[in-house]
Amino acid sequence: MVHTRLFLRLVRGRTVYECTICCDKKDAGADLVIQQPPTLECNHDREACDDCLKNMFEVAIQGGRLQDLICPDTECKRPIPKGRIKQLVSETCYKQ
């Protein structure tokens, strides 16, 4: 599935995406990890930048709303794996 997303992105020539949270244009970069949506199970293009995901997840953790640790795509809503959350949020926040 990861190879399919990479292939589709290359075919479309998509190197920039617009974050649906902050609306900034973001460079998808050459790194496959940067290009991926929040979970490996997501079957959509990248839609939210790491900065927005970090803020969203830290606010959810600090507010005790662990049910909000999901993909922000309105049609996806897959749970975010602990490893991905640990990559995004600060160590202090993750240990809460």
C-alpha positions as CSV (number, residue, x, y, z in Angstrom):
1,M,0.0,0.0,0.0
2,V,2.9,2.4,0.8
3,H,4.3,1.8,-2.6
4,T,1.0,2.5,-4.2
5,R,0.7,5.9,-2.5
6,L,4.3,6.8,-3.5
7,F,3.6,5.8,-7.1
8,L,0.4,7.8,-7.2
9,R,2.2,10.8,-5.7
10,L,5.0,10.5,-8.3
11,V,2.5,10.2,-11.1
12,R,0.7,13.3,-10.0
13,G,3.9,15.1,-9.4
14,R,2.7,16.1,-6.0
15,T,5.5,17.5,-3.9
16,V,3.4,20.1,-2.1
17,Y,0.2,19.7,-0.1
18,E,-2.0,22.1,1.8
19,C,-2.5,21.3,5.5
20,T,-6.2,21.1,6.1
21,I,-5.7,22.5,9.7
22,C,-3.4,25.6,9.2
23,C,-4.0,25.9,5.4
24,D,-0.3,26.5,4.8
25,K,1.3,24.9,1.7
26,K,3.8,22.3,2.9
27,D,6.6,20.5,1.1
28,A,6.0,16.8,1.1
29,G,9.8,16.3,0.8
30,A,11.6,13.3,-0.6
31,D,11.4,11.3,2.6
32,L,8.6,8.7,2.4
33,V,7.9,9.1,6.2
34,I,7.2,12.8,5.7
35,Q,4.8,12.0,2.8
36,Q,2.7,9.5,4.7
37,P,-0.6,10.4,6.3
38,P,-0.7,10.0,10.1
39,T,-1.2,6.2,10.1
40,L,0.0,3.5,7.7
41,E,-3.6,2.3,7.6
42,C,-4.8,5.7,6.2
43,N,-5.7,5.3,2.5
44,H,-5.7,9.0,1.6
45,D,-3.0,11.6,0.7
46,R,-1.2,13.5,3.4
47,E,-3.5,16.3,4.6
48,A,-2.1,17.6,7.9
49,C,1.4,18.8,8.7
50,D,3.4,17.5,11.6
51,D,3.3,20.8,13.5
52,C,-0.5,20.8,13.4
53,L,-0.7,17.1,14.4
54,K,1.7,17.8,17.2
55,N,-0.4,20.6,18.6
56,M,-3.6,18.7,18.1
57,F,-2.3,15.6,19.9
58,E,-0.6,17.5,22.7
59,V,-3.8,19.4,23.4
60,A,-5.8,16.1,23.4
61,I,-3.3,14.5,25.8
62,Q,-3.1,17.5,28.2
63,G,-6.9,17.6,28.2
64,G,-7.3,13.9,28.9
65,R,-9.1,13.4,25.6
66,L,-7.2,10.3,24.4
67,Q,-10.2,9.5,22.1
68,D,-9.1,12.5,20.0
69,L,-5.8,10.8,19.0
70,I,-7.2,10.0,15.6
71,C,-6.5,10.9,12.0
72,P,-7.9,14.4,11.4
73,D,-9.3,13.4,8.0
74,T,-13.0,13.7,8.3
75,E,-13.7,10.4,6.4
76,C,-10.7,8.4,7.9
77,K,-10.6,8.9,11.7
78,R,-8.3,5.9,12.2
79,P,-6.6,5.7,15.7
80,I,-3.0,7.0,15.7
81,P,-0.5,4.4,16.8
82,K,1.5,5.1,20.0
83,G,4.8,5.1,18.1
84,R,3.6,7.8,15.8
85,I,2.3,9.9,18.7
86,K,5.6,9.5,20.4
87,Q,7.4,10.8,17.3
88,L,5.2,13.9,17.1
89,V,4.6,15.1,20.7
90,S,7.2,16.3,23.2
91,E,8.6,13.7,25.6
92,T,7.1,15.5,28.6
93,C,3.7,15.4,27.0
94,Y,4.0,11.8,26.0
95,K,4.9,10.7,29.5
96,Q,1.6,12.2,30.9
